[in-house]
């Protein structure tokens, strides 16, 4: 890395987007939504991994 090169910023998913994504998962209980939300706001990599799954597999 050269000192003159700008650092790339990490993508951070806004909390409202995480919550909206969890709310569209079919039959996901409210307590599971809250539990998952707590994990995803702390770990962007987990959320990005979830987004790579087909929607039918996201509940599992």
N, CA, C, O and CB atoms as a CASP TS submission, in Angstrom:
PFRMAT TS
TARGET T0000
AUTHOR 0000-0000-0000
METHOD Language model
MODEL 1
PARENT N/A
ATOM      1  N   UNK     1       0.846  -1.181   0.000  1.00  0.00           N
ATOM      2  CA  UNK     1       0.000   0.000   0.000  1.00  0.00           C
ATOM      3  C   UNK     1       0.885   1.235   0.000  1.00  0.00           C
ATOM      4  O   UNK     1       1.747   1.393   0.864  1.00  0.00           O
ATOM      5  CB  UNK     1      -0.959   0.003   1.218  1.00  0.00           C
ATOM      6  N   UNK     2       0.671   2.087  -0.951  1.00  0.00           N
ATOM      7  CA  UNK     2       1.431   3.329  -1.026  1.00  0.00           C
ATOM      8  C   UNK     2       0.761   4.377  -0.147  1.00  0.00           C
ATOM      9  O   UNK     2      -0.464   4.393  -0.027  1.00  0.00           O
ATOM     10  CB  UNK     2       1.542   3.828  -2.493  1.00  0.00           C
ATOM     11  N   UNK     3       1.547   5.243   0.462  1.00  0.00           N
ATOM     12  CA  UNK     3       0.966   6.263   1.342  1.00  0.00           C
ATOM     13  C   UNK     3      -0.008   7.211   0.642  1.00  0.00           C
ATOM     14  O   UNK     3      -0.855   7.818   1.296  1.00  0.00           O
ATOM     15  CB  UNK     3       2.065   7.066   1.963  1.00  0.00           C
ATOM     16  N   UNK     4       0.103   7.340  -0.666  1.00  0.00           N
ATOM     17  CA  UNK     4      -0.774   8.269  -1.380  1.00  0.00           C
ATOM     18  C   UNK     4      -2.084   7.625  -1.837  1.00  0.00           C
ATOM     19  O   UNK     4      -2.995   8.319  -2.288  1.00  0.00           O
ATOM     20  CB  UNK     4      -0.049   8.835  -2.576  1.00  0.00           C
ATOM     21  N   UNK     5      -2.177   6.289  -1.719  1.00  0.00           N
ATOM     22  CA  UNK     5      -3.394   5.603  -2.138  1.00  0.00           C
ATOM     23  C   UNK     5      -4.474   5.745  -1.070  1.00  0.00           C
ATOM     24  O   UNK     5      -4.203   5.549   0.115  1.00  0.00           O
ATOM     25  CB  UNK     5      -3.110   4.116  -2.421  1.00  0.00           C
ATOM     26  N   UNK     6      -5.694   6.084  -1.479  1.00  0.00           N
ATOM     27  CA  UNK     6      -6.777   6.176  -0.480  1.00  0.00           C
ATOM     28  C   UNK     6      -7.171   4.782   0.008  1.00  0.00           C
ATOM     29  O   UNK     6      -7.139   3.814  -0.752  1.00  0.00           O
ATOM     30  CB  UNK     6      -8.017   6.903  -1.077  1.00  0.00           C
ATOM     31  N   UNK     7      -7.532   4.698   1.251  1.00  0.00           N
ATOM     32  CA  UNK     7      -8.002   3.434   1.802  1.00  0.00           C
ATOM     33  C   UNK     7      -9.434   3.192   1.339  1.00  0.00           C
ATOM     34  O   UNK     7     -10.257   4.107   1.309  1.00  0.00           O
ATOM     35  CB  UNK     7      -7.913   3.433   3.353  1.00  0.00           C
ATOM     36  N   UNK     8      -9.711   1.954   0.984  1.00  0.00           N
ATOM     37  CA  UNK     8     -11.083   1.646   0.585  1.00  0.00           C
ATOM     38  C   UNK     8     -11.922   1.451   1.845  1.00  0.00           C
ATOM     39  O   UNK     8     -11.501   0.802   2.803  1.00  0.00           O
ATOM     40  CB  UNK     8     -11.138   0.374  -0.328  1.00  0.00           C
ATOM     41  N   UNK     9     -13.110   2.028   1.815  1.00  0.00           N
ATOM     42  CA  UNK     9     -14.000   1.914   2.959  1.00  0.00           C
ATOM     43  C   UNK     9     -14.773   0.608   2.884  1.00  0.00           C
ATOM     44  O   UNK     9     -15.196   0.182   1.810  1.00  0.00           O
ATOM     45  CB  UNK     9     -14.964   3.109   3.024  1.00  0.00           C
ATOM     46  N   UNK    10     -14.947  -0.007   4.017  1.00  0.00           N
ATOM     47  CA  UNK    10     -15.731  -1.223   4.102  1.00  0.00           C
ATOM     48  C   UNK    10     -17.203  -0.897   3.919  1.00  0.00           C
ATOM     49  O   UNK    10     -17.694   0.113   4.421  1.00  0.00           O
ATOM     50  CB  UNK    10     -15.495  -1.934   5.441  1.00  0.00           C
ATOM     51  N   UNK    11     -17.890  -1.750   3.204  1.00  0.00           N
ATOM     52  CA  UNK    11     -19.334  -1.564   3.043  1.00  0.00           C
ATOM     53  C   UNK    11     -20.017  -1.947   4.347  1.00  0.00           C
ATOM     54  O   UNK    11     -19.782  -3.033   4.877  1.00  0.00           O
ATOM     55  CB  UNK    11     -19.889  -2.413   1.851  1.00  0.00           C
ATOM     56  N   UNK    12     -20.842  -1.084   4.854  1.00  0.00           N
ATOM     57  CA  UNK    12     -21.617  -1.369   6.062  1.00  0.00           C
ATOM     58  C   UNK    12     -23.094  -1.262   5.702  1.00  0.00           C
ATOM     59  O   UNK    12     -23.570  -0.219   5.255  1.00  0.00           O
ATOM     60  CB  UNK    12     -21.243  -0.386   7.236  1.00  0.00           C
ATOM     61  N   UNK    13     -23.796  -2.355   5.905  1.00  0.00           N
ATOM     62  CA  UNK    13     -25.225  -2.383   5.607  1.00  0.00           C
ATOM     63  C   UNK    13     -25.983  -1.625   6.688  1.00  0.00           C
ATOM     64  O   UNK    13     -25.788  -1.892   7.874  1.00  0.00           O
ATOM     65  CB  UNK    13     -25.740  -3.841   5.495  1.00  0.00           C
ATOM     66  N   UNK    14     -26.837  -0.695   6.309  1.00  0.00           N
ATOM     67  CA  UNK    14     -27.614   0.051   7.310  1.00  0.00           C
ATOM     68  C   UNK    14     -28.537  -0.884   8.097  1.00  0.00           C
ATOM     69  O   UNK    14     -29.075  -1.840   7.537  1.00  0.00           O
ATOM     70  CB  UNK    14     -28.445   1.162   6.628  1.00  0.00           C
ATOM     71  N   UNK    15     -28.719  -0.616   9.379  1.00  0.00           N
ATOM     72  CA  UNK    15     -29.576  -1.470  10.212  1.00  0.00           C
ATOM     73  C   UNK    15     -30.985  -1.664   9.657  1.00  0.00           C
ATOM     74  O   UNK    15     -31.537  -2.760   9.756  1.00  0.00           O
ATOM     75  CB  UNK    15     -29.671  -0.888  11.591  1.00  0.00           C
ATOM     76  N   UNK    16     -31.579  -0.616   9.074  1.00  0.00           N
ATOM     77  CA  UNK    16     -32.937  -0.763   8.539  1.00  0.00           C
ATOM     78  C   UNK    16     -32.979  -1.772   7.393  1.00  0.00           C
ATOM     79  O   UNK    16     -33.989  -2.451   7.206  1.00  0.00           O
ATOM     80  CB  UNK    16     -33.468   0.593   8.059  1.00  0.00           C
ATOM     81  N   UNK    17     -31.897  -1.878   6.629  1.00  0.00           N
ATOM     82  CA  UNK    17     -31.846  -2.836   5.525  1.00  0.00           C
ATOM     83  C   UNK    17     -31.728  -4.270   6.056  1.00  0.00           C
ATOM     84  O   UNK    17     -32.329  -5.193   5.507  1.00  0.00           O
ATOM     85  CB  UNK    17     -30.663  -2.513   4.587  1.00  0.00           C
ATOM     86  N   UNK    18     -30.957  -4.445   7.116  1.00  0.00           N
ATOM     87  CA  UNK    18     -30.832  -5.763   7.745  1.00  0.00           C
ATOM     88  C   UNK    18     -32.196  -6.207   8.265  1.00  0.00           C
ATOM     89  O   UNK    18     -32.619  -7.337   8.023  1.00  0.00           O
ATOM     90  CB  UNK    18     -29.786  -5.733   8.902  1.00  0.00           C
ATOM     91  N   UNK    19     -32.875  -5.325   8.973  1.00  0.00           N
ATOM     92  CA  UNK    19     -34.186  -5.652   9.532  1.00  0.00           C
ATOM     93  C   UNK    19     -35.193  -5.966   8.423  1.00  0.00           C
ATOM     94  O   UNK    19     -35.952  -6.928   8.532  1.00  0.00           O
ATOM     95  CB  UNK    19     -34.701  -4.492  10.401  1.00  0.00           C
ATOM     96  N   UNK    20     -35.203  -5.175   7.377  1.00  0.00           N
ATOM     97  CA  UNK    20     -36.130  -5.404   6.262  1.00  0.00           C
ATOM     98  C   UNK    20     -35.865  -6.754   5.596  1.00  0.00           C
ATOM     99  O   UNK    20     -36.801  -7.452   5.207  1.00  0.00           O
ATOM    100  CB  UNK    20     -36.012  -4.272   5.224  1.00  0.00           C
ATOM    101  N   UNK    21     -34.602  -7.115   5.469  1.00  0.00           N
ATOM    102  CA  UNK    21     -34.241  -8.402   4.872  1.00  0.00           C
ATOM    103  C   UNK    21     -34.748  -9.558   5.721  1.00  0.00           C
ATOM    104  O   UNK    21     -35.274 -10.539   5.195  1.00  0.00           O
ATOM    105  CB  UNK    21     -32.723  -8.506   4.698  1.00  0.00           C
ATOM    106  N   UNK    22     -34.589  -9.440   7.030  1.00  0.00           N
ATOM    107  CA  UNK    22     -35.046 -10.503   7.929  1.00  0.00           C
ATOM    108  C   UNK    22     -36.566 -10.617   7.935  1.00  0.00           C
ATOM    109  O   UNK    22     -37.104 -11.718   8.051  1.00  0.00           O
ATOM    110  CB  UNK    22     -34.539 -10.250   9.348  1.00  0.00           C
ATOM    111  N   UNK    23     -37.255  -9.503   7.811  1.00  0.00           N
ATOM    112  CA  UNK    23     -38.717  -9.510   7.866  1.00  0.00           C
ATOM    113  C   UNK    23     -39.361 -10.181   6.653  1.00  0.00           C
ATOM    114  O   UNK    23     -40.513 -10.607   6.735  1.00  0.00           O
ATOM    115  CB  UNK    23     -39.225  -8.098   7.983  1.00  0.00           C
ATOM    116  N   UNK    24     -38.655 -10.284   5.546  1.00  0.00           N
ATOM    117  CA  UNK    24     -39.241 -10.927   4.360  1.00  0.00           C
ATOM    118  C   UNK    24     -38.971 -12.429   4.312  1.00  0.00           C
ATOM    119  O   UNK    24     -39.457 -13.111   3.409  1.00  0.00           O
ATOM    120  CB  UNK    24     -38.700 -10.276   3.099  1.00  0.00           C
ATOM    121  N   UNK    25     -38.206 -12.952   5.262  1.00  0.00           N
ATOM    122  CA  UNK    25     -37.968 -14.394   5.304  1.00  0.00           C
ATOM    123  C   UNK    25     -39.257 -15.059   5.796  1.00  0.00           C
ATOM    124  O   UNK    25     -39.728 -14.764   6.894  1.00  0.00           O
ATOM    125  CB  UNK    25     -36.739 -14.754   6.237  1.00  0.00           C
ATOM    126  N   UNK    26     -39.824 -15.955   4.985  1.00  0.00           N
ATOM    127  CA  UNK    26     -41.107 -16.569   5.340  1.00  0.00           C
ATOM    128  C   UNK    26     -41.043 -17.337   6.667  1.00  0.00           C
ATOM    129  O   UNK    26     -40.097 -18.081   6.923  1.00  0.00           O
ATOM    130  CB  UNK    26     -41.554 -17.507   4.226  1.00  0.00           C
ATOM    131  N   UNK    27     -42.052 -17.144   7.489  1.00  0.00           N
ATOM    132  CA  UNK    27     -42.239 -17.884   8.744  1.00  0.00           C
ATOM    133  C   UNK    27     -41.100 -17.731   9.750  1.00  0.00           C
ATOM    134  O   UNK    27     -40.917 -18.604  10.598  1.00  0.00           O
ATOM    135  CB  UNK    27     -42.415 -19.330   8.438  1.00  0.00           C
ATOM    136  N   UNK    28     -40.342 -16.660   9.678  1.00  0.00           N
ATOM    137  CA  UNK    28     -39.285 -16.425  10.665  1.00  0.00           C
ATOM    138  C   UNK    28     -39.924 -15.752  11.878  1.00  0.00           C
ATOM    139  O   UNK    28     -40.491 -14.664  11.774  1.00  0.00           O
ATOM    140  CB  UNK    28     -38.118 -15.540  10.067  1.00  0.00           C
ATOM    141  N   UNK    29     -39.825 -16.409  13.019  1.00  0.00           N
ATOM    142  CA  UNK    29     -40.459 -15.907  14.238  1.00  0.00           C
ATOM    143  C   UNK    29     -39.828 -14.588  14.675  1.00  0.00           C
ATOM    144  O   UNK    29     -38.666 -14.310  14.379  1.00  0.00           O
ATOM    145  CB  UNK    29     -40.352 -16.944  15.367  1.00  0.00           C
ATOM    146  N   UNK    30     -40.610 -13.790  15.379  1.00  0.00           N
ATOM    147  CA  UNK    30     -40.145 -12.471  15.845  1.00  0.00           C
ATOM    148  C   UNK    30     -38.881 -12.601  16.694  1.00  0.00           C
ATOM    149  O   UNK    30     -37.948 -11.813  16.540  1.00  0.00           O
ATOM    150  CB  UNK    30     -41.252 -11.765  16.657  1.00  0.00           C
ATOM    151  N   UNK    31     -38.845 -13.590  17.587  1.00  0.00           N
ATOM    152  CA  UNK    31     -37.660 -13.765  18.435  1.00  0.00           C
ATOM    153  C   UNK    31     -36.440 -14.141  17.599  1.00  0.00           C
ATOM    154  O   UNK    31     -35.321 -13.749  17.931  1.00  0.00           O
ATOM    155  CB  UNK    31     -37.918 -14.842  19.504  1.00  0.00           C
ATOM    156  N   UNK    32     -36.641 -14.901  16.512  1.00  0.00           N
ATOM    157  CA  UNK    32     -35.534 -15.259  15.625  1.00  0.00           C
ATOM    158  C   UNK    32     -35.056 -14.047  14.824  1.00  0.00           C
ATOM    159  O   UNK    32     -33.865 -13.905  14.549  1.00  0.00           O
ATOM    160  CB  UNK    32     -35.958 -16.387  14.673  1.00  0.00           C
ATOM    161  N   UNK    33     -35.991 -13.182  14.456  1.00  0.00           N
ATOM    162  CA  UNK    33     -35.622 -11.948  13.755  1.00  0.00           C
ATOM    163  C   UNK    33     -34.735 -11.094  14.655  1.00  0.00           C
ATOM    164  O   UNK    33     -33.693 -10.601  14.222  1.00  0.00           O
ATOM    165  CB  UNK    33     -36.889 -11.152  13.323  1.00  0.00           C
ATOM    166  N   UNK    34     -35.149 -10.923  15.901  1.00  0.00           N
ATOM    167  CA  UNK    34     -34.373 -10.099  16.834  1.00  0.00           C
ATOM    168  C   UNK    34     -33.003 -10.702  17.117  1.00  0.00           C
ATOM    169  O   UNK    34     -32.003  -9.985  17.168  1.00  0.00           O
ATOM    170  CB  UNK    34     -35.137  -9.922  18.140  1.00  0.00           C
ATOM    171  N   UNK    35     -32.958 -12.013  17.300  1.00  0.00           N
ATOM    172  CA  UNK    35     -31.692 -12.691  17.570  1.00  0.00           C
ATOM    173  C   UNK    35     -30.739 -12.556  16.374  1.00  0.00           C
ATOM    174  O   UNK    35     -29.553 -12.271  16.545  1.00  0.00           O
ATOM    175  CB  UNK    35     -31.940 -14.181  17.893  1.00  0.00           C
ATOM    176  N   UNK    36     -31.262 -12.761  15.186  1.00  0.00           N
ATOM    177  CA  UNK    36     -30.449 -12.647  13.975  1.00  0.00           C
ATOM    178  C   UNK    36     -29.992 -11.211  13.755  1.00  0.00           C
ATOM    179  O   UNK    36     -28.844 -10.969  13.382  1.00  0.00           O
ATOM    180  CB  UNK    36     -31.231 -13.140  12.757  1.00  0.00           C
ATOM    181  N   UNK    37     -30.886 -10.265  13.986  1.00  0.00           N
ATOM    182  CA  UNK    37     -30.566  -8.842  13.828  1.00  0.00           C
ATOM    183  C   UNK    37     -29.378  -8.460  14.713  1.00  0.00           C
ATOM    184  O   UNK    37     -28.469  -7.759  14.270  1.00  0.00           O
ATOM    185  CB  UNK    37     -31.795  -7.965  14.173  1.00  0.00           C
ATOM    186  N   UNK    38     -29.390  -8.925  15.966  1.00  0.00           N
ATOM    187  CA  UNK    38     -28.286  -8.628  16.886  1.00  0.00           C
ATOM    188  C   UNK    38     -26.955  -9.133  16.344  1.00  0.00           C
ATOM    189  O   UNK    38     -25.933  -8.460  16.476  1.00  0.00           O
ATOM    190  CB  UNK    38     -28.555  -9.248  18.258  1.00  0.00           C
ATOM    191  N   UNK    39     -26.963 -10.313  15.736  1.00  0.00           N
ATOM    192  CA  UNK    39     -25.732 -10.884  15.178  1.00  0.00           C
ATOM    193  C   UNK    39     -25.274 -10.108  13.944  1.00  0.00           C
ATOM    194  O   UNK    39     -24.090  -9.806  13.792  1.00  0.00           O
ATOM    195  CB  UNK    39     -25.944 -12.364  14.820  1.00  0.00           C
ATOM    196  N   UNK    40     -26.231  -9.788  13.063  1.00  0.00           N
ATOM    197  CA  UNK    40     -25.871  -9.170  11.791  1.00  0.00           C
ATOM    198  C   UNK    40     -25.408  -7.720  11.921  1.00  0.00           C
ATOM    199  O   UNK    40     -24.592  -7.269  11.117  1.00  0.00           O
ATOM    200  CB  UNK    40     -27.039  -9.232  10.861  1.00  0.00           C
ATOM    201  N   UNK    41     -25.905  -6.982  12.910  1.00  0.00           N
ATOM    202  CA  UNK    41     -25.429  -5.606  13.055  1.00  0.00           C
ATOM    203  C   UNK    41     -24.007  -5.575  13.604  1.00  0.00           C
ATOM    204  O   UNK    41     -23.313  -4.566  13.479  1.00  0.00           O
ATOM    205  CB  UNK    41     -26.365  -4.809  13.972  1.00  0.00           C
ATOM    206  N   UNK    42     -23.573  -6.678  14.210  1.00  0.00           N
ATOM    207  CA  UNK    42     -22.206  -6.754  14.735  1.00  0.00           C
ATOM    208  C   UNK    42     -21.234  -7.388  13.744  1.00  0.00           C
ATOM    209  O   UNK    42     -20.023  -7.201  13.861  1.00  0.00           O
ATOM    210  CB  UNK    42     -22.193  -7.541  16.031  1.00  0.00           C
ATOM    211  N   UNK    43     -21.752  -8.136  12.771  1.00  0.00           N
ATOM    212  CA  UNK    43     -20.871  -8.859  11.863  1.00  0.00           C
ATOM    213  C   UNK    43     -21.383  -8.757  10.423  1.00  0.00           C
ATOM    214  O   UNK    43     -22.283  -9.490  10.014  1.00  0.00           O
ATOM    215  CB  UNK    43     -20.755 -10.335  12.289  1.00  0.00           C
ATOM    216  N   UNK    44     -20.802  -7.853   9.683  1.00  0.00           N
ATOM    217  CA  UNK    44     -21.190  -7.615   8.287  1.00  0.00           C
ATOM    218  C   UNK    44     -20.965  -8.858   7.423  1.00  0.00           C
ATOM    219  O   UNK    44     -21.735  -9.115   6.497  1.00  0.00           O
ATOM    220  CB  UNK    44     -20.401  -6.431   7.710  1.00  0.00           C
ATOM    221  N   UNK    45     -19.922  -9.625   7.719  1.00  0.00           N
ATOM    222  CA  UNK    45     -19.625 -10.820   6.920  1.00  0.00           C
ATOM    223  C   UNK    45     -20.741 -11.857   7.021  1.00  0.00           C
ATOM    224  O   UNK    45     -21.083 -12.498   6.027  1.00  0.00           O
ATOM    225  CB  UNK    45     -18.298 -11.441   7.368  1.00  0.00           C
ATOM    226  N   UNK    46     -21.309 -12.024   8.209  1.00  0.00           N
ATOM    227  CA  UNK    46     -22.430 -12.956   8.367  1.00  0.00           C
ATOM    228  C   UNK    46     -23.632 -12.508   7.536  1.00  0.00           C
ATOM    229  O   UNK    46     -24.292 -13.326   6.896  1.00  0.00           O
ATOM    230  CB  UNK    46     -22.828 -13.073   9.852  1.00  0.00           C
ATOM    231  N   UNK    47     -23.905 -11.222   7.550  1.00  0.00           N
ATOM    232  CA  UNK    47     -25.045 -10.712   6.788  1.00  0.00           C
ATOM    233  C   UNK    47     -24.818 -10.893   5.290  1.00  0.00           C
ATOM    234  O   UNK    47     -25.738 -11.281   4.569  1.00  0.00           O
ATOM    235  CB  UNK    47     -25.290  -9.228   7.112  1.00  0.00           C
ATOM    236  N   UNK    48     -23.623 -10.622   4.820  1.00  0.00           N
ATOM    237  CA  UNK    48     -23.331 -10.785   3.393  1.00  0.00           C
ATOM    238  C   UNK    48     -23.438 -12.252   2.982  1.00  0.00           C
ATOM    239  O   UNK    48     -23.874 -12.557   1.872  1.00  0.00           O
ATOM    240  CB  UNK    48     -21.926 -10.244   3.065  1.00  0.00           C
ATOM    241  N   UNK    49     -23.041 -13.161   3.877  1.00  0.00           N
ATOM    242  CA  UNK    49     -23.178 -14.591   3.594  1.00  0.00           C
ATOM    243  C   UNK    49     -24.655 -14.973   3.484  1.00  0.00           C
ATOM    244  O   UNK    49     -25.029 -15.755   2.610  1.00  0.00           O
ATOM    245  CB  UNK    49     -22.486 -15.433   4.693  1.00  0.00           C
ATOM    246  N   UNK    50     -25.488 -14.429   4.360  1.00  0.00           N
ATOM    247  CA  UNK    50     -26.927 -14.683   4.293  1.00  0.00           C
ATOM    248  C   UNK    50     -27.490 -14.213   2.959  1.00  0.00           C
ATOM    249  O   UNK    50     -28.317 -14.897   2.356  1.00  0.00           O
ATOM    250  CB  UNK    50     -27.656 -13.984   5.454  1.00  0.00           C
ATOM    251  N   UNK    51     -27.050 -13.064   2.503  1.00  0.00           N
ATOM    252  CA  UNK    51     -27.568 -12.491   1.262  1.00  0.00           C
ATOM    253  C   UNK    51     -27.204 -13.333   0.038  1.00  0.00           C
ATOM    254  O   UNK    51     -27.870 -13.235  -0.993  1.00  0.00           O
ATOM    255  CB  UNK    51     -27.042 -11.077   1.085  1.00  0.00           C
ATOM    256  N   UNK    52     -26.175 -14.144   0.132  1.00  0.00           N
ATOM    257  CA  UNK    52     -25.772 -14.999  -0.994  1.00  0.00           C
ATOM    258  C   UNK    52     -26.652 -16.242  -1.111  1.00  0.00           C
ATOM    259  O   UNK    52     -26.686 -16.887  -2.158  1.00  0.00           O
ATOM    260  CB  UNK    52     -24.309 -15.417  -0.840  1.00  0.00           C
ATOM    261  N   UNK    53     -27.366 -16.576  -0.028  1.00  0.00           N
ATOM    262  CA  UNK    53     -28.237 -17.752  -0.050  1.00  0.00           C
ATOM    263  C   UNK    53     -29.548 -17.445  -0.768  1.00  0.00           C
ATOM    264  O   UNK    53     -30.034 -16.314  -0.721  1.00  0.00           O
ATOM    265  CB  UNK    53     -28.518 -18.238   1.380  1.00  0.00           C
ATOM    266  N   UNK    54     -30.124 -18.451  -1.435  1.00  0.00           N
ATOM    267  CA  UNK    54     -31.464 -18.260  -1.997  1.00  0.00           C
ATOM    268  C   UNK    54     -32.446 -18.008  -0.855  1.00  0.00           C
ATOM    269  O   UNK    54     -32.254 -18.523   0.246  1.00  0.00           O
ATOM    270  CB  UNK    54     -31.903 -19.502  -2.846  1.00  0.00           C
ATOM    271  N   UNK    55     -33.477 -17.235  -1.098  1.00  0.00           N
ATOM    272  CA  UNK    55     -34.408 -16.854  -0.028  1.00  0.00           C
ATOM    273  C   UNK    55     -35.030 -18.070   0.654  1.00  0.00           C
ATOM    274  O   UNK    55     -35.307 -18.027   1.853  1.00  0.00           O
ATOM    275  CB  UNK    55     -35.510 -15.963  -0.587  1.00  0.00           C
ATOM    276  N   UNK    56     -35.252 -19.145  -0.088  1.00  0.00           N
ATOM    277  CA  UNK    56     -35.851 -20.345   0.500  1.00  0.00           C
ATOM    278  C   UNK    56     -34.940 -20.994   1.540  1.00  0.00           C
ATOM    279  O   UNK    56     -35.422 -21.721   2.409  1.00  0.00           O
ATOM    280  CB  UNK    56     -36.177 -21.351  -0.592  1.00  0.00           C
ATOM    281  N   UNK    57     -33.641 -20.746   1.467  1.00  0.00           N
ATOM    282  CA  UNK    57     -32.689 -21.351   2.405  1.00  0.00           C
ATOM    283  C   UNK    57     -32.343 -20.434   3.572  1.00  0.00           C
ATOM    284  O   UNK    57     -31.671 -20.871   4.507  1.00  0.00           O
ATOM    285  CB  UNK    57     -31.423 -21.732   1.676  1.00  0.00           C
ATOM    286  N   UNK    58     -32.770 -19.206   3.547  1.00  0.00           N
ATOM    287  CA  UNK    58     -32.345 -18.239   4.564  1.00  0.00           C
ATOM    288  C   UNK    58     -32.886 -18.542   5.954  1.00  0.00           C
ATOM    289  O   UNK    58     -32.248 -18.181   6.943  1.00  0.00           O
ATOM    290  CB  UNK    58     -32.775 -16.861   4.161  1.00  0.00           C
ATOM    291  N   UNK    59     -34.021 -19.181   6.061  1.00  0.00           N
ATOM    292  CA  UNK    59     -34.583 -19.470   7.383  1.00  0.00           C
ATOM    293  C   UNK    59     -33.771 -20.532   8.104  1.00  0.00           C
ATOM    294  O   UNK    59     -33.653 -20.498   9.329  1.00  0.00           O
ATOM    295  CB  UNK    59     -36.039 -19.922   7.258  1.00  0.00           C
ATOM    296  N   UNK    60     -33.218 -21.460   7.367  1.00  0.00           N
ATOM    297  CA  UNK    60     -32.461 -22.551   7.971  1.00  0.00           C
ATOM    298  C   UNK    60     -31.185 -22.010   8.539  1.00  0.00           C
ATOM    299  O   UNK    60     -30.390 -22.765   9.099  1.00  0.00           O
ATOM    300  CB  UNK    60     -32.169 -23.661   6.958  1.00  0.00           C
TER
END
